[in-house]
Every structure is written in structure tokens, then in C-alpha cells.
Amino acid sequence: MSLQGFEGRVALVTGGASGIGRGVVETLVAQGASVAAGDLRAGDVTGALDCTIDVTDPESVIGGVRRTERELGPISVLVTSAGVFTPRPFDQLELDEFKRTLDVNVTGTYACVHAVLPGMCERGYGRIVTVSSMAGLDGGTEACAHYAASKGAVIAFTKAISKEHCHLGVTANVVAPRNIRTPMVAGLSDEELMPPIGRIGEPEDVAAAVAFLSSAHAGYITGEVLVLNGGWW
């Protein structure tokens, strides 16, 4: 796959050290973008800038954005892939864990968008892609009320951002995958993960969709949710 419009573009990808985020970093680097992989730990992705970011700490986010722009240039693409999920039946779900899930998945998304959006608007160009989940649309499977709530909020937040800023040259879209082969679903068997399409989704499948929505080709698409589920609905 080869897309146009990444030459000279700078992308910040949170959660870029592993899973979907790492796949996105590798794909955008291959497309010619200058990419910072923001994460709590080093990602060691060839061609990308490792940038320590804790999305639950606004100062850490601002520091990561400043370092990215100092070393690579103004950020024109933001992908918010950092997220957490620990399966927990609702009758065992403590308030602290519920709040922690929203803090990372929702407030973390807000902090990153809030840090980069003014610069995108000022320059008249930006691509924001948030990583949600099918759980944010259909409530998910068992033991994920906290996760589903957080991912549904990400979808609503992104749609609101798209409406407020599309006239300034900034698009905001969502990808909503289900059961992609990442550390987050490491405890599930292939039989539990297998969708109708007959193969389990890989991070690269999501990364390809993110790359398209981050490219110049997607300039007329905003406020949309792209579902990647291998035929599940």
C-alpha cells in the first residue's frame, strides 16, 4: 500500500510501543512520515522517535508534544492508541478500576487532542484518528462494562471534535476494531477470537485503516467510525 501526502508530515502515535499503536507507527514510517512513538516504555521502532508519554498526566503529554515538535517538526497527524482493559464482571468491578479505565482511555485521549489541536487549526491542516473498539458501539462481550463505557465516550468525543474543527482543515475519525491479536487479548484462544472472515485481525489491519484516515486521501472524511471486525456484528 502506498499513500500520498505523508512526505514532510509529522505524526504522534500514543501507545506506540506495542500492539495496534506499534503497527501504526511502523506503517506511517513506511509511508514516509516522521513519527514519534509515545508510550510509557521504549518502543524501539526503526525510524521512529521514542517519546515517553503518560497520557493520564497532562504535563507528560505536553512534554511529549514539545519534544516531538522540537525534534521532528509541527505535528499534523495524531493517533491515540494508548488504552487499557482488564476483563472484570460488573459485580466485581470496583470504582477505582472503572475510573482508571476512563482516565487512560477517555481523559488520555482528551489530553493528547487538547495538546495538538490548536497548532493544527493554526496551520490549517490536521488528521486525528482515535482508537476505540466495537465494544463502544455494541457494549462488547462479558466483563467489559468499564471498557465499553470508555470506548463509547471516545467515539462521541471524536465526533464532537470533528464538528467543531472541520472548517479549519482538521479531520477527526475513529477506528473501532474487535479482537485484534495484541497483548490486550493474550488470554483468549484462537477459537474465541476467530471472526466469520476466518482469520484473526492483526495490528497491521488496523494500521492500514489508520494510515488511510491520516492521509491526504481522506480529506473529505470526518466524524466517521470505521469498524474493523472481520465480519462480526
N, C-alpha and C positions, 0 to 999 in steps of 0.2 A: 504494500500500500504506500502510495506517495501522495502527499497533500501539499497544497500551495499555501504560502503565507506565513511560514514559521521562521524564515530567514530573518535575523535581526530581532526576533521576538524573545522575550524572557518569560519563563513560566516558573511559578512556585507551586509545588505539589506537597501538601501535607500528608503525613502517613506514608512518606515516600521510601521508607526503608524496607518495606515488606509488602506482600500481598498485592492487592489491586493498585495501591499507590506506587509500589516499585515498578509494576508493569507499565503504569502511565509514564513514570519518569523515563524508563528505557525507550518507550515508544516515541515520546516527544524529543528525546535526544536524537534518536534515529531520523526524525523528521527535520532536524536542523535547528531546533530551538535551543536556547541556552536555558538550562534547567537547574533549579535548586530543589533538593530533596529535603523537605523539612520534617524532622522526626525527633523523638526523644533519644534515639540512638543512631549511630552512623549507618548509612545505607551502602556505602562503598559501591555506588553505581558508576561504572566507567563513563566519563564525560559529564557527570553531574556534580554540582556543588553540594557537599554535605552541610546542612544547616540545622543546628539544634533548635527545635521549637517545641514548647509545651503549649498546646492550643488552649489549655484551661487557664493560662497565665497571659493576660493581655500584654504585659511588658515583654514577655518572651516572644510573643507574636510580632510585636513592633520591632524588637531587636532583630528577629529573623528577616523581616521585610527590609529593614535598613541595610542589613549585611548583603542580602541578595541584590538590592539595587546599587549598592556601593561596588560590588564585585562583578555584577553581570549587566546591570542597567535597569531602566524602569520596567516594572512588572506589567505585562499585558495579558497574561494568562494565569488564572488561579484555579487550582483543582483541590477541593477539600476532601481528602480521602481518609484523614485520621478519624478513627472511630473505635468504640469498644462494645463488646457484647459477651456477657456471661449468661447462659440459659438459667432461668430461675422461675419455677412455678409461682404464680401470683401470691398464693398463700404463704410462700416463703420469702417473698420479696420485701426487703427492708427499705425504709425510706432513704437511708443513706446511699444504697446502691442505685435506687431509682434516680436520685439527684445526681449521682456521679455519672450515670449514663447520659443524662441530659446535659450535664456540664461539658462533657467531651464532645458529644455528637451534635448538640444544638448550639450551646454557647460558644464552643470552639469554632464552629462554622461562622457564627456571627463575628467573632473576634478577628478572624482572618479576612472576611469580606470587608469589615469595617476599616481594616488597616490598609487595604489596597484600593478600595473603590474610589476615594477622592482623586487619586492620581490617574486612574483610568478615565474618569469623567473629564478631568482637566485636559488630558491628551486626546480625548475623543475616540478612544478605542479600548475595548476590554472584552475578554472572554472569561466568564465564571462558570465553572462546572462543579456542582456539588454531588457527592456520592451519597445517595440514600439507599433504599432497599425496597424490594417488593413488600416487605413487612410494613412499610409506611403507607402502602395502598390497601392491603387486604388483612392487616393485623398479624400476619406471619403464622408460624406454627406454634406449638405449645411452648410455654415457658418464656415468652418474649414480650410481655406487655410493655415493659420499660423500653426495650429496643424499638418496638413498633411505634410507641409514642414519640420517641426521639426522631425516628426517620420520617414519620408523618410531618413533624414540625419542620424538618429540613426542607421538605417539598413545599410546604406553604410559605416558608421564609423565602425560598428561591423565587417562587412565582411573584411574591410581593416586590422583591428587589428588581425583577425583570420589568415590571410595570413602571416602576419609579425612574428607571435609568436607561431604558432602551433608546429614548430620544437623544441621549448623549453618546451613543455609539458603543454602549456596553450591553452585551447579551448575558443572560443568566439561565442556565438549563440544568436539568437533573438527570443522572443515570440511576436506575433502580434495578440492580442485579438481584438474583437469588441463587444461593448455593454455588458460589464460585469457589474453586479449590484454593483456599487460603488458610493460614493458621487459625482463623476465626471458626472454621468448621472442621478442625482437625479431628475432633472426637466422633464425627459421623462417618458411617460406612459409605462405600460407593453406591450400594443399593438405596440407602436413604437419600442420597444426593441426586441420583440419576433422574433427569427430566425426560419428557417424551422424545426430545430430539435424539436421544441415545448416547449422549456423551456429557460429561460434567464440564461446566464452564471453567475457563482458565482466566487468570488475570489479564492475559493479552486480549481476550474477547472484550472485556470492559474497556481496556486501554484504547482499543481501536475506535470504539464509540466516543470516548472522551476526546481523542485526538480530532475526530471529525468536528465535534461540537466546539472545539477550541480553535478551529482553523478558520481561514478566510472564507471557506466554502459555506459556512454556517451563519453568515451574517444576517440572514432573514429568519432565523430560528431563535426564539427566546420564550422563556416561561414554559418550556415543554418538559415532559418526563419521558425519557427513553427507557423502556423496560427491556432487560436482558435476562431472560429466564428459561431459554431452551424449550419453550412451548408450554410451560406451566402457567396456569391462570386460575 
